Amino acid sequence: MASGKKAFDNQLEPPVHAAGSGTGPELDEHFLPPRSTVHPPESEKWVRFFYRPLVWLLVILVAGLVVWGWQIMGA
């Protein structure tokens, strides 16, 4: 069990490159940008597709209630 923990600890350390010091252009070659930069959120698209029908349903509901109220008050 101790060897498994030791292997895990080794994974947390930065990799040692053949160049020696570990600083320099060899680290830049393995640099990965943040996920949010590579895959931008599509929330704007989903918000539009979700809220527009929701607003239209609200408008139709209010219009239906107004018409229903006019019919009841006129009777």
TIKE-957144 format. One line per field, with one value per atom (N, C-alpha, C, O): residue in one letter; chain; x, y, z; residue number from 1; atom name. Coordinates in Angstrom, 2 decimals, padded with zeros to 5 digits, always signed. Layout:
N
resn <- c(a | ...);
chain <- c(A | ...);
X <- c(X | ...);
Y <- c(Y | ...);
Z <- c(Z | ...);
resi <- c(NUM | ...);
name <- c(CA | ...);
***
This chain:
75
resn <- c(m | m | m | m | a | a | a | a | s | s | s | s | g | g | g | g | k | k | k | k | k | k | k | k | a | a | a | a | f | f | f | f | d | d | d | d | n | n | n | n | q | q | q | q | l | l | l | l | e | e | e | e | p | p | p | p | p | p | p | p | v | v | v | v | h | h | h | h | a | a | a | a | a | a | a | a | g | g | g | g | s | s | s | s | g | g | g | g | t | t | t | t | g | g | g | g | p | p | p | p | e | e | e | e | l | l | l | l | d | d | d | d | e | e | e | e | h | h | h | h | f | f | f | f | l | l | l | l | p | p | p | p | p | p | p | p | r | r | r | r | s | s | s | s | t | t | t | t | v | v | v | v | h | h | h | h | p | p | p | p | p | p | p | p | e | e | e | e | s | s | s | s | e | e | e | e | k | k | k | k | w | w | w | w | v | v | v | v | r | r | r | r | f | f | f | f | f | f | f | f | y | y | y | y | r | r | r | r | p | p | p | p | l | l | l | l | v | v | v | v | w | w | w | w | l | l | l | l | l | l | l | l | v | v | v | v | i | i | i | i | l | l | l | l | v | v | v | v | a | a | a | a | g | g | g | g | l | l | l | l | v | v | v | v | v | v | v | v | w | w | w | w | g | g | g | g | w | w | w | w | q | q | q | q | i | i | i | i | m | m | m | m | g | g | g | g | a | a | a | a);
chain <- c(A | A | A | A | A | A | A | A | A | A | A | A | A | A | A | A | A | A | A | A | A | A | A | A | A | A | A | A | A | A | A | A | A | A | A | A | A | A | A | A | A | A | A | A | A | A | A | A | A | A | A | A | A | A | A | A | A | A | A | A | A | A | A | A | A | A | A | A | A | A | A | A | A | A | A | A | A | A | A | A | A | A | A | A | A | A | A | A | A | A | A | A | A | A | A | A | A | A | A | A | A | A | A | A | A | A | A | A | A | A | A | A | A | A | A | A | A | A | A | A | A | A | A | A | A | A | A | A | A | A | A | A | A | A | A | A | A | A | A | A | A | A | A | A | A | A | A | A | A | A | A | A | A | A | A | A | A | A | A | A | A | A | A | A | A | A | A | A | A | A | A | A | A | A | A | A | A | A | A | A | A | A | A | A | A | A | A | A | A | A | A | A | A | A | A | A | A | A | A | A | A | A | A | A | A | A | A | A | A | A | A | A | A | A | A | A | A | A | A | A | A | A | A | A | A | A | A | A | A | A | A | A | A | A | A | A | A | A | A | A | A | A | A | A | A | A | A | A | A | A | A | A | A | A | A | A | A | A | A | A | A | A | A | A | A | A | A | A | A | A | A | A | A | A | A | A | A | A | A | A | A | A | A | A | A | A | A | A | A | A | A | A | A | A | A | A | A | A | A | A);
X <- c(+000.83 | +000.00 | +000.87 | +000.52 | +002.01 | +002.89 | +003.48 | +003.69 | +003.75 | +004.33 | +003.32 | +003.71 | +002.01 | +000.99 | +000.91 | +000.76 | +001.02 | +000.99 | +002.23 | +002.15 | +003.36 | +004.59 | +004.50 | +004.98 | +003.89 | +003.71 | +002.79 | +003.00 | +001.77 | +000.86 | +001.57 | +001.35 | +002.42 | +003.18 | +004.10 | +004.30 | +004.66 | +005.54 | +004.78 | +005.35 | +003.50 | +002.71 | +002.43 | +002.19 | +002.46 | +002.17 | +003.36 | +003.18 | +004.53 | +005.72 | +005.82 | +005.38 | +006.38 | +006.55 | +007.53 | +008.45 | +007.37 | +008.27 | +009.68 | +009.88 | +010.65 | +012.06 | +012.44 | +012.32 | +012.89 | +013.24 | +014.73 | +015.51 | +015.11 | +016.50 | +017.39 | +018.60 | +016.81 | +017.59 | +018.15 | +019.18 | +017.47 | +018.03 | +017.22 | +016.58 | +017.21 | +016.65 | +015.13 | +014.58 | +014.44 | +012.99 | +012.34 | +011.11 | +013.12 | +012.56 | +013.04 | +014.14 | +012.22 | +012.64 | +011.61 | +010.47 | +012.03 | +011.07 | +010.48 | +009.42 | +011.15 | +010.60 | +009.30 | +008.46 | +009.11 | +007.84 | +006.76 | +005.59 | +007.12 | +006.14 | +005.58 | +004.44 | +006.34 | +005.85 | +004.71 | +003.86 | +004.67 | +003.66 | +002.56 | +001.72 | +002.56 | +001.57 | +000.21 | +000.11 | -000.82 | -002.19 | -002.98 | -002.92 | -003.72 | -004.53 | -005.70 | -006.03 | -006.34 | -007.52 | -008.62 | -008.73 | -009.41 | -010.48 | -011.49 | -012.03 | -011.73 | -012.69 | -012.22 | -013.04 | -010.91 | -010.38 | -010.52 | -010.88 | -010.24 | -010.31 | -011.76 | -012.10 | -012.62 | -014.03 | -014.86 | -015.25 | -015.15 | -015.93 | -017.35 | -017.89 | -017.95 | -019.30 | -020.32 | -020.24 | -021.27 | -022.34 | -023.60 | -024.71 | -023.41 | -024.57 | -025.40 | -026.63 | -024.76 | -025.53 | -026.53 | -027.67 | -026.12 | -027.02 | -028.16 | -029.32 | -027.85 | -028.87 | -029.81 | -031.00 | -029.28 | -030.13 | -031.16 | -032.33 | -030.73 | -031.65 | -032.73 | -033.91 | -032.33 | -033.30 | -034.24 | -035.36 | -033.81 | -034.65 | -035.57 | -036.77 | -035.04 | -035.83 | -036.80 | -037.86 | -036.48 | -037.43 | -038.75 | -039.79 | -038.77 | -040.06 | -040.74 | -041.97 | -039.95 | -040.54 | -041.25 | -042.35 | -040.65 | -041.28 | -042.54 | -043.56 | -042.47 | -043.65 | -044.78 | -045.95 | -044.47 | -045.51 | -046.15 | -047.36 | -045.36 | -045.89 | -046.82 | -047.89 | -046.41 | -047.25 | -048.56 | -049.62 | -048.50 | -049.71 | -050.61 | -051.83 | -050.04 | -050.83 | -051.54 | -052.72 | -050.82 | -051.44 | -052.53 | -053.61 | -052.26 | -053.28 | -054.51 | -055.64 | -054.29 | -055.42 | -056.22 | -057.45 | -055.57 | -056.29 | -057.06 | -058.16 | -056.50 | -057.21 | -058.46 | -059.53 | -058.34 | -059.50 | -060.54 | -061.74 | -060.11 | -061.03 | -061.75 | -062.95 | -061.01 | -061.63 | -062.65 | -063.70 | -062.38 | -063.34 | -064.61 | -065.72 | -064.43 | -065.61 | -066.46 | -067.69 | -065.84 | -066.60 | -067.28 | -068.43 | -066.60 | -067.18 | -068.28 | -069.21 | -068.20 | -069.23 | -070.49 | -071.56 | -070.36 | -071.52 | -072.49 | -073.50);
Y <- c(-001.19 | +000.00 | +001.25 | +002.26 | +001.19 | +002.34 | +002.67 | +003.84 | +001.64 | +001.91 | +002.61 | +003.41 | +002.31 | +002.99 | +004.47 | +005.30 | +004.79 | +006.20 | +006.91 | +008.06 | +006.23 | +006.85 | +007.12 | +008.15 | +006.21 | +006.42 | +007.61 | +008.38 | +007.76 | +008.89 | +010.20 | +011.20 | +010.22 | +011.42 | +011.83 | +013.02 | +010.86 | +011.18 | +011.82 | +012.60 | +011.52 | +012.11 | +013.58 | +014.34 | +013.99 | +015.38 | +016.29 | +017.51 | +015.74 | +016.56 | +016.92 | +016.14 | +018.08 | +018.44 | +017.49 | +017.00 | +017.22 | +016.29 | +016.85 | +018.06 | +015.97 | +016.35 | +016.12 | +015.00 | +017.15 | +017.06 | +016.78 | +016.95 | +016.35 | +016.02 | +017.25 | +017.13 | +018.44 | +019.66 | +019.94 | +020.59 | +019.45 | +019.58 | +020.43 | +019.88 | +021.74 | +022.63 | +022.56 | +022.86 | +022.18 | +022.13 | +023.45 | +023.55 | +024.46 | +025.74 | +026.01 | +025.61 | +026.67 | +027.00 | +026.56 | +026.28 | +026.50 | +026.24 | +024.84 | +024.62 | +023.87 | +022.51 | +022.43 | +021.59 | +023.28 | +023.30 | +023.97 | +023.59 | +024.96 | +025.64 | +024.72 | +024.91 | +023.73 | +022.81 | +021.96 | +021.52 | +021.72 | +020.87 | +021.68 | +021.12 | +022.98 | +023.82 | +023.63 | +023.64 | +023.45 | +023.36 | +024.55 | +024.87 | +025.22 | +026.36 | +025.87 | +024.68 | +026.76 | +026.35 | +025.81 | +026.19 | +024.92 | +024.29 | +025.33 | +025.19 | +026.37 | +027.39 | +028.15 | +028.68 | +028.20 | +028.85 | +027.96 | +028.42 | +026.68 | +025.74 | +025.46 | +025.43 | +025.26 | +024.96 | +026.06 | +025.91 | +027.14 | +028.21 | +027.74 | +026.88 | +028.28 | +027.83 | +028.21 | +029.27 | +027.33 | +027.58 | +028.04 | +027.86 | +028.65 | +029.04 | +030.10 | +030.13 | +030.97 | +032.00 | +031.37 | +031.82 | +030.33 | +029.66 | +028.98 | +029.08 | +028.27 | +027.55 | +028.51 | +028.24 | +029.62 | +030.60 | +031.15 | +031.29 | +031.46 | +031.98 | +030.96 | +031.30 | +029.70 | +028.67 | +028.34 | +027.88 | +028.55 | +028.25 | +029.41 | +029.20 | +030.62 | +031.74 | +032.32 | +032.80 | +032.30 | +032.83 | +032.08 | +032.73 | +030.75 | +030.06 | +030.27 | +030.33 | +030.40 | +030.64 | +031.99 | +032.09 | +033.00 | +034.32 | +034.27 | +034.84 | +033.58 | +033.47 | +032.72 | +033.10 | +031.68 | +030.98 | +031.89 | +031.82 | +032.72 | +033.67 | +034.68 | +034.98 | +035.19 | +036.15 | +035.50 | +036.11 | +034.28 | +033.57 | +033.30 | +033.41 | +032.93 | +032.69 | +033.96 | +033.92 | +035.07 | +036.34 | +036.75 | +037.16 | +036.62 | +036.98 | +036.08 | +036.55 | +034.80 | +033.88 | +034.20 | +034.13 | +034.56 | +034.92 | +036.22 | +036.37 | +037.17 | +038.43 | +038.16 | +038.68 | +037.37 | +037.05 | +036.29 | +036.55 | +035.35 | +034.58 | +035.50 | +035.35 | +036.44 | +037.39 | +038.28 | +038.57 | +038.70 | +039.51 | +038.71 | +039.24 | +037.45 | +036.61 | +036.41 | +036.42 | +036.23 | +036.02 | +037.32 | +037.30 | +038.44 | +039.73 | +040.17 | +040.87 | +039.76 | +040.13 | +039.26 | +039.65 | +038.10 | +037.19 | +037.55 | +036.86);
Z <- c(+000.00 | +000.00 | +000.00 | -000.62 | +000.70 | +000.77 | -000.58 | -000.91 | -001.40 | -002.72 | -003.62 | -004.47 | -003.46 | -004.25 | -003.91 | -004.80 | -002.63 | -002.22 | -002.74 | -003.17 | -002.69 | -003.17 | -004.66 | -005.13 | -005.42 | -006.86 | -007.10 | -008.04 | -006.26 | -006.41 | -006.11 | -006.80 | -005.09 | -004.75 | -005.89 | -006.14 | -006.58 | -007.70 | -008.84 | -009.61 | -008.98 | -010.05 | -009.79 | -010.73 | -008.54 | -008.21 | -008.48 | -008.61 | -008.57 | -008.80 | -010.28 | -011.14 | -010.60 | -012.01 | -012.68 | -012.02 | -013.96 | -014.64 | -014.73 | -014.89 | -014.63 | -014.76 | -016.21 | -016.71 | -016.88 | -018.29 | -018.45 | -017.51 | -019.62 | -019.90 | -019.82 | -019.60 | -020.01 | -019.99 | -018.59 | -018.46 | -017.55 | -016.22 | -015.28 | -014.39 | -015.44 | -014.43 | -014.34 | -013.29 | -015.40 | -015.37 | -015.72 | -015.72 | -016.01 | -016.44 | -017.85 | -018.23 | -018.60 | -019.96 | -020.99 | -020.65 | -022.24 | -023.31 | -023.28 | -023.85 | -022.63 | -022.64 | -021.84 | -022.15 | -020.83 | -020.11 | -020.95 | -020.87 | -021.75 | -022.59 | -023.66 | -024.09 | -024.08 | -025.10 | -024.57 | -025.34 | -023.25 | -022.66 | -021.97 | -021.27 | -022.17 | -021.52 | -022.18 | -023.41 | -021.37 | -021.87 | -021.36 | -020.18 | -022.25 | -021.80 | -020.97 | -021.00 | -020.24 | -019.46 | -020.36 | -021.52 | -019.81 | -020.58 | -021.08 | -022.17 | -020.28 | -020.69 | -021.92 | -022.67 | -022.15 | -023.35 | -024.56 | -025.64 | -024.38 | -025.50 | -025.88 | -027.06 | -024.88 | -025.10 | -024.44 | -023.28 | -025.14 | -024.52 | -024.21 | -024.91 | -023.17 | -022.80 | -023.86 | -024.48 | -024.04 | -025.00 | -024.28 | -024.77 | -023.11 | -022.31 | -023.01 | -022.85 | -023.79 | -024.48 | -025.44 | -025.53 | -026.13 | -027.08 | -026.34 | -026.75 | -025.24 | -024.50 | -023.78 | -023.64 | -023.32 | -022.65 | -023.62 | -023.27 | -024.83 | -025.84 | -026.17 | -026.25 | -026.36 | -026.72 | -025.57 | -025.80 | -024.35 | -023.20 | -022.84 | -022.63 | -022.77 | -022.27 | -023.29 | -022.90 | -024.56 | -025.54 | -025.53 | -025.44 | -025.62 | -025.53 | -024.18 | -024.10 | -023.12 | -021.81 | -021.76 | -021.21 | -022.34 | -022.39 | -023.25 | -022.88 | -024.40 | -025.25 | -024.55 | -024.70 | -023.79 | -023.04 | -022.00 | -021.79 | -021.37 | -020.40 | -021.08 | -020.56 | -022.24 | -022.98 | -023.40 | -023.26 | -023.90 | -024.33 | -023.13 | -023.24 | -021.99 | -020.79 | -020.33 | -020.00 | -020.31 | -019.88 | -020.86 | -020.45 | -022.17 | -023.16 | -023.01 | -023.09 | -022.78 | -022.60 | -021.36 | -021.39 | -020.28 | -019.06 | -019.23 | -018.68 | -019.98 | -020.24 | -021.06 | -020.74 | -022.12 | -022.96 | -022.15 | -022.28 | -021.34 | -020.51 | -019.52 | -019.29 | -018.92 | -018.01 | -018.70 | -018.12 | -019.93 | -020.69 | -020.99 | -020.93 | -021.30 | -021.60 | -020.36 | -020.46 | -019.21 | -017.97 | -017.55 | -017.11 | -017.67 | -017.26 | -018.21 | -017.80 | -019.47 | -020.43 | -020.31 | -020.78 | -019.69 | -019.61 | -018.53 | -018.35);
resi <- c(1 | 1 | 1 | 1 | 2 | 2 | 2 | 2 | 3 | 3 | 3 | 3 | 4 | 4 | 4 | 4 | 5 | 5 | 5 | 5 | 6 | 6 | 6 | 6 | 7 | 7 | 7 | 7 | 8 | 8 | 8 | 8 | 9 | 9 | 9 | 9 | 10 | 10 | 10 | 10 | 11 | 11 | 11 | 11 | 12 | 12 | 12 | 12 | 13 | 13 | 13 | 13 | 14 | 14 | 14 | 14 | 15 | 15 | 15 | 15 | 16 | 16 | 16 | 16 | 17 | 17 | 17 | 17 | 18 | 18 | 18 | 18 | 19 | 19 | 19 | 19 | 20 | 20 | 20 | 20 | 21 | 21 | 21 | 21 | 22 | 22 | 22 | 22 | 23 | 23 | 23 | 23 | 24 | 24 | 24 | 24 | 25 | 25 | 25 | 25 | 26 | 26 | 26 | 26 | 27 | 27 | 27 | 27 | 28 | 28 | 28 | 28 | 29 | 29 | 29 | 29 | 30 | 30 | 30 | 30 | 31 | 31 | 31 | 31 | 32 | 32 | 32 | 32 | 33 | 33 | 33 | 33 | 34 | 34 | 34 | 34 | 35 | 35 | 35 | 35 | 36 | 36 | 36 | 36 | 37 | 37 | 37 | 37 | 38 | 38 | 38 | 38 | 39 | 39 | 39 | 39 | 40 | 40 | 40 | 40 | 41 | 41 | 41 | 41 | 42 | 42 | 42 | 42 | 43 | 43 | 43 | 43 | 44 | 44 | 44 | 44 | 45 | 45 | 45 | 45 | 46 | 46 | 46 | 46 | 47 | 47 | 47 | 47 | 48 | 48 | 48 | 48 | 49 | 49 | 49 | 49 | 50 | 50 | 50 | 50 | 51 | 51 | 51 | 51 | 52 | 52 | 52 | 52 | 53 | 53 | 53 | 53 | 54 | 54 | 54 | 54 | 55 | 55 | 55 | 55 | 56 | 56 | 56 | 56 | 57 | 57 | 57 | 57 | 58 | 58 | 58 | 58 | 59 | 59 | 59 | 59 | 60 | 60 | 60 | 60 | 61 | 61 | 61 | 61 | 62 | 62 | 62 | 62 | 63 | 63 | 63 | 63 | 64 | 64 | 64 | 64 | 65 | 65 | 65 | 65 | 66 | 66 | 66 | 66 | 67 | 67 | 67 | 67 | 68 | 68 | 68 | 68 | 69 | 69 | 69 | 69 | 70 | 70 | 70 | 70 | 71 | 71 | 71 | 71 | 72 | 72 | 72 | 72 | 73 | 73 | 73 | 73 | 74 | 74 | 74 | 74 | 75 | 75 | 75 | 75);
name <- c(N | CA | C | O | N | CA | C | O | N | CA | C | O | N | CA | C | O | N | CA | C | O | N | CA | C | O | N | CA | C | O | N | CA | C | O | N | CA | C | O | N | CA | C | O | N | CA | C | O | N | CA | C | O | N | CA | C | O | N | CA | C | O | N | CA | C | O | N | CA | C | O | N | CA | C | O | N | CA | C | O | N | CA | C | O | N | CA | C | O | N | CA | C | O | N | CA | C | O | N | CA | C | O | N | CA | C | O | N | CA | C | O | N | CA | C | O | N | CA | C | O | N | CA | C | O | N | CA | C | O | N | CA | C | O | N | CA | C | O | N | CA | C | O | N | CA | C | O | N | CA | C | O | N | CA | C | O | N | CA | C | O | N | CA | C | O | N | CA | C | O | N | CA | C | O | N | CA | C | O | N | CA | C | O | N | CA | C | O | N | CA | C | O | N | CA | C | O | N | CA | C | O | N | CA | C | O | N | CA | C | O | N | CA | C | O | N | CA | C | O | N | CA | C | O | N | CA | C | O | N | CA | C | O | N | CA | C | O | N | CA | C | O | N | CA | C | O | N | CA | C | O | N | CA | C | O | N | CA | C | O | N | CA | C | O | N | CA | C | O | N | CA | C | O | N | CA | C | O | N | CA | C | O | N | CA | C | O | N | CA | C | O | N | CA | C | O | N | CA | C | O | N | CA | C | O | N | CA | C | O | N | CA | C | O | N | CA | C | O | N | CA | C | O | N | CA | C | O | N | CA | C | O | N | CA | C | O);
***
